[in-house]
Amino acid sequence: MIHFAEKSGQIKPGGIIVEASSGNTAIGLAMLCRLKGYQCRIYLSKSGGEEKESVLKTLGAEVIRCKTSGGPDDPQSSQYMAAKFAQETSNAFYCNQYFNEANKQAHFETTGPEIWKQTNGKITHFLAGAGTGGTVSGVGKFLKSQNKKIQISAVDPEGSVLTHYFKHGTTEGFTGQPYYIEGIGRNFIPGALDNKQIDQFLQVSGQKSAEAAFKFRNHTGTAPGFSSGAVLAALHDIRHSLKKNDHVVVFFADKGDRYTGKLYNPEWLETYLFSAKDWPSFFNRYYNSAVTHA
């Protein structure tokens, strides 16, 4: 997105890169700003973890907390406030990842070909979280251009509008609910999402995502992030439909050290994700377990 902005003259040396983010894209932008000499201003929704805010500030980004991430029409949202600042500030570029075609195009030109090359064209299934929709749409478009039979699955939290929109082509009749998986899901439809490139949406709960993340951590010693846990949970849900020679690629967009205060915090899990009835079983089976065989 920054490369396109530079090429098109939307940002000049010494300018300000502005973005609304749950934190993961923001960290990438902050790193790039340090390398390119730009200032970085991030509008972070209140649900964004403190770990992400700390990393952003360490990288020199200015962080503004917002009440919601409810889309460009909500004056209290991170998207609205980021756009407003960029409009009113000289030499500021709002990346606008939710509606920036360069988001999707970057994955069509880079991530998709990388996956195709590394799997020697043998990939049969691709699973990725749907937040802006740019990753799953861009990768999906490239992979479909190579082999139309490749199944593209978008992973979405229960409570998000994206699955309803995929199935019905409208947001009418949708009744949302709170969800705690960061980085994916939305309560508005991002312009970077291209449902024509997606074969199915797979919705998962916060509980199943946490269980999948802990299983992976205990089995591999590597802690995935919350949205990565959701992708693992979706893979678990479709495992019986997979054939022996299928070649499945799952996309991890985050890592566990950005969720030490939430996903990997027992107090937070017990408060927000698990009932008093379910928590002891989860804690004993996954949280304190040294090794779990998936």
C-alpha positions as CSV (number, residue, x, y, z in Angstrom):
1,M,0.0,0.0,0.0
2,I,2.9,2.4,0.8
3,H,4.6,1.4,-2.5
4,F,1.5,2.3,-4.4
5,A,1.1,5.6,-2.5
6,E,4.7,6.5,-3.3
7,K,4.4,5.6,-7.0
8,S,1.2,7.6,-7.4
9,G,2.6,10.6,-5.5
10,Q,0.1,10.3,-2.6
11,I,2.9,10.4,0.0
12,K,6.2,12.3,-0.2
13,P,9.4,12.0,1.9
14,G,9.0,12.9,5.5
15,G,5.2,12.4,5.4
16,I,2.9,10.7,7.8
17,I,1.5,7.2,7.3
18,V,-1.9,6.9,8.9
19,E,-3.9,3.7,9.5
20,A,-6.7,2.2,11.5
21,S,-5.8,-1.3,12.7
22,S,-6.4,-3.9,15.4
23,G,-2.6,-3.9,15.6
24,N,-1.0,-6.5,13.4
25,T,-1.0,-4.5,10.1
26,A,-0.1,-1.5,12.1
27,I,3.1,-3.1,13.4
28,G,4.2,-3.9,9.9
29,L,3.5,-0.4,8.8
30,A,5.4,1.0,11.8
31,M,8.4,-1.1,10.9
32,L,8.3,0.1,7.3
33,C,8.0,3.7,8.4
34,R,11.2,3.4,10.4
35,L,13.0,2.1,7.4
36,K,11.6,4.7,5.0
37,G,11.7,7.8,7.3
38,Y,8.0,8.4,7.6
39,Q,6.1,9.3,10.7
40,C,3.5,6.7,11.7
41,R,0.1,7.4,13.3
42,I,-2.1,4.5,14.2
43,Y,-5.7,4.6,15.3
44,L,-6.3,1.5,17.4
45,S,-9.7,0.3,18.6
46,K,-10.1,-0.1,22.3
47,S,-10.2,-3.9,21.9
48,G,-6.6,-4.0,20.5
49,G,-4.3,-5.6,23.0
50,E,-1.9,-3.6,25.1
51,E,1.0,-5.7,23.8
52,K,0.4,-4.4,20.3
53,E,0.2,-0.8,21.5
54,S,3.5,-1.3,23.4
55,V,5.2,-2.7,20.2
56,L,3.9,0.2,18.1
57,K,5.2,2.8,20.6
58,T,8.6,1.0,20.7
59,L,8.8,1.3,16.9
60,G,8.1,5.1,17.2
61,A,4.5,5.1,16.2
62,E,2.0,7.5,17.7
63,V,-1.1,5.5,18.9
64,I,-4.6,6.9,19.3
65,R,-7.1,4.7,21.0
66,C,-10.7,4.8,19.6
67,K,-14.0,3.6,21.1
68,T,-14.8,1.3,18.2
69,S,-13.7,-0.1,14.9
70,G,-17.2,0.1,13.5
71,G,-16.4,1.3,10.0
72,P,-15.9,4.6,8.1
73,D,-19.4,6.0,8.9
74,D,-19.0,5.8,12.7
75,P,-17.5,9.1,14.0
76,Q,-16.1,7.3,17.0
77,S,-14.4,4.5,15.0
78,S,-10.7,4.1,14.2
79,Q,-11.5,4.2,10.5
80,Y,-13.4,7.4,10.6
81,M,-10.8,9.2,12.8
82,A,-7.9,8.0,10.7
83,A,-9.5,9.2,7.5
84,K,-10.4,12.6,9.1
85,F,-6.8,13.2,10.3
86,A,-5.3,12.4,6.9
87,Q,-7.8,14.6,5.1
88,E,-6.9,17.6,7.4
89,T,-3.1,17.0,7.5
90,S,-0.6,18.0,4.8
91,N,1.5,15.1,3.4
92,A,-0.4,12.4,5.3
93,F,-1.5,9.2,3.6
94,Y,-4.3,7.0,5.0
95,C,-3.6,3.4,4.0
96,N,-7.3,2.5,4.4
97,Q,-6.5,-1.2,4.3
98,Y,-10.2,-2.1,4.4
99,F,-10.9,-0.3,1.1
100,N,-7.5,-0.1,-0.6
101,E,-7.2,-2.2,-3.7
102,A,-3.4,-2.3,-3.2
103,N,-4.1,-4.5,-0.1
104,K,-5.6,-7.2,-2.2
105,Q,-3.3,-6.7,-5.2
106,A,-0.2,-7.1,-3.0
107,H,-1.3,-10.6,-2.0
108,F,-2.2,-11.4,-5.6
109,E,1.3,-10.4,-6.7
110,T,3.4,-11.7,-3.8
111,T,1.8,-14.0,-1.3
112,G,-0.2,-16.1,-3.8
113,P,2.8,-16.8,-6.1
114,E,5.0,-17.6,-3.0
115,I,2.5,-20.2,-1.9
116,W,2.2,-21.7,-5.4
117,K,5.9,-21.9,-5.7
118,Q,6.6,-23.4,-2.3
119,T,3.9,-26.1,-2.8
120,N,5.1,-26.8,-6.3
121,G,1.6,-26.1,-7.5
122,K,0.2,-29.0,-5.4
123,I,-1.9,-26.9,-3.1
124,T,-5.6,-28.0,-3.0
125,H,-6.9,-25.9,-0.1
126,F,-6.2,-22.5,1.3
127,L,-7.5,-21.2,4.7
128,A,-7.1,-17.7,5.9
129,G,-8.9,-15.3,8.3
130,A,-11.1,-12.6,6.8
131,G,-10.5,-9.2,8.4
132,T,-10.1,-6.7,5.6
133,G,-10.5,-9.6,3.2
134,G,-7.4,-8.5,1.3
135,T,-5.3,-11.6,2.1
136,V,-7.8,-14.3,1.3
137,S,-9.2,-12.5,-1.7
138,G,-5.8,-11.6,-3.3
139,V,-4.3,-15.1,-2.6
140,G,-7.5,-16.7,-3.7
141,K,-7.5,-14.8,-7.0
142,F,-4.0,-15.8,-7.8
143,L,-4.4,-19.5,-6.9
144,K,-7.7,-19.7,-8.8
145,S,-5.9,-18.3,-11.9
146,Q,-3.5,-21.3,-11.6
147,N,-6.0,-24.0,-10.8
148,K,-9.7,-23.2,-10.4
149,K,-10.2,-26.4,-8.4
150,I,-8.3,-25.0,-5.4
151,Q,-10.7,-24.5,-2.5
152,I,-10.4,-21.0,-0.8
153,S,-11.9,-20.8,2.7
154,A,-12.3,-17.6,4.6
155,V,-12.4,-17.9,8.4
156,D,-14.7,-15.6,10.4
157,P,-15.6,-15.3,14.1
158,E,-19.2,-16.1,15.2
159,G,-20.9,-12.8,15.5
160,S,-19.2,-11.2,12.5
161,V,-21.4,-10.0,9.5
162,L,-19.0,-11.4,6.8
163,T,-20.4,-14.9,6.7
164,H,-24.0,-13.6,6.5
165,Y,-23.0,-11.3,3.7
166,F,-21.3,-14.2,1.8
167,K,-24.4,-16.4,2.0
168,H,-27.1,-13.8,1.4
169,G,-25.4,-10.9,-0.5
170,T,-26.8,-8.4,1.9
171,T,-26.4,-7.4,5.6
172,E,-30.2,-7.2,6.0
173,G,-31.5,-9.6,8.6
174,F,-28.1,-9.9,10.3
175,T,-28.1,-9.9,14.1
176,G,-24.5,-9.6,15.4
177,Q,-23.1,-10.5,18.8
178,P,-19.9,-9.6,20.6
179,Y,-16.8,-11.6,19.7
180,Y,-13.3,-11.5,21.1
181,I,-11.1,-12.9,18.3
182,E,-8.9,-9.9,17.2
183,G,-7.8,-9.2,13.6
184,I,-10.6,-10.9,11.8
185,G,-14.4,-10.5,11.5
186,R,-16.2,-7.2,10.9
187,N,-19.5,-5.4,11.5
188,F,-19.3,-3.7,8.1
189,I,-18.3,-5.0,4.6
190,P,-14.8,-4.1,3.6
191,G,-14.2,-3.1,0.0
192,A,-11.0,-5.2,-0.1
193,L,-13.2,-8.4,0.3
194,D,-13.9,-10.1,-3.0
195,N,-16.3,-13.0,-2.4
196,K,-16.0,-14.2,-6.0
197,Q,-12.6,-15.6,-5.1
198,I,-13.9,-17.5,-2.0
199,D,-15.6,-20.9,-2.0
200,Q,-16.8,-20.9,1.6
201,F,-16.8,-19.0,4.9
202,L,-16.1,-21.0,8.0
203,Q,-17.3,-19.5,11.3
204,V,-15.6,-20.4,14.5
205,S,-16.2,-19.5,18.2
206,G,-13.7,-17.9,20.5
207,Q,-13.6,-21.0,22.6
208,K,-12.8,-23.3,19.8
209,S,-10.1,-20.9,18.6
210,A,-8.5,-20.8,22.0
211,E,-8.6,-24.6,22.2
212,A,-6.9,-24.9,18.8
213,A,-4.3,-22.3,19.7
214,F,-3.4,-24.1,22.9
215,K,-3.3,-27.5,21.2
216,F,-0.9,-26.1,18.6
217,R,1.2,-24.5,21.3
218,N,1.4,-27.6,23.4
219,H,2.2,-29.9,20.4
220,T,4.7,-27.7,18.7
221,G,6.1,-25.3,21.3
222,T,5.1,-22.3,19.1
223,A,2.2,-20.1,20.3
224,P,0.0,-18.8,17.5
225,G,-2.1,-15.6,17.7
226,F,-5.8,-15.4,18.2
227,S,-6.8,-15.3,14.5
228,S,-4.3,-18.0,13.7
229,G,-6.1,-20.1,16.4
230,A,-9.3,-19.4,14.6
231,V,-7.9,-20.7,11.3
232,L,-6.7,-23.9,13.1
233,A,-10.2,-24.3,14.5
234,A,-11.7,-24.0,11.1
235,L,-9.2,-26.6,9.7
236,H,-10.3,-29.0,12.5
237,D,-13.9,-28.5,11.5
238,I,-13.4,-29.5,7.9
239,R,-10.8,-32.2,8.6
240,H,-13.1,-35.1,7.8
241,S,-13.8,-33.7,4.3
242,L,-10.1,-33.8,3.4
243,K,-8.6,-36.5,1.3
244,K,-5.3,-38.3,1.9
245,N,-3.4,-36.5,-0.8
246,D,-4.8,-33.1,-0.3
247,H,-2.3,-30.3,0.2
248,V,-3.7,-27.8,2.7
249,V,-2.1,-24.4,3.4
250,V,-3.2,-22.4,6.5
251,F,-2.3,-18.8,6.8
252,F,-1.1,-17.4,10.2
253,A,-1.5,-13.6,10.4
254,D,-0.4,-13.2,14.0
255,K,1.6,-14.7,16.8
256,G,1.0,-15.4,20.4
257,D,3.3,-12.8,22.0
258,R,0.8,-10.2,21.0
259,Y,-1.9,-11.8,23.1
260,T,-0.2,-12.5,26.5
261,G,-2.9,-10.3,28.2
262,K,-5.8,-12.1,26.5
263,L,-5.6,-15.4,24.8
264,Y,-2.7,-16.6,27.0
265,N,-4.0,-15.0,30.2
266,P,-6.0,-17.4,32.3
267,E,-7.9,-14.6,34.1
268,W,-9.0,-13.1,30.8
269,L,-10.0,-16.5,29.3
270,E,-12.1,-17.4,32.4
271,T,-13.8,-13.9,32.3
272,Y,-14.6,-13.5,28.6
273,L,-14.5,-16.9,26.8
274,F,-15.4,-19.7,29.2
275,S,-18.3,-20.3,31.6
276,A,-17.7,-21.4,35.1
277,K,-18.7,-24.9,34.0
278,D,-16.4,-25.1,31.0
279,W,-13.3,-23.3,32.4
280,P,-11.9,-26.1,34.7
281,S,-12.0,-28.6,31.9
282,F,-10.2,-26.3,29.5
283,F,-7.6,-25.2,32.1
284,N,-6.7,-28.8,33.1
285,R,-6.7,-30.1,29.6
286,Y,-5.0,-27.4,27.7
287,Y,-3.6,-24.5,29.7
288,N,-1.4,-26.4,32.1
289,S,-0.7,-29.3,29.8
290,A,2.9,-29.7,28.7
291,V,2.1,-31.9,25.6
292,T,-1.2,-32.4,23.8
293,H,-1.4,-34.6,20.7
294,A,-3.7,-33.1,18.2
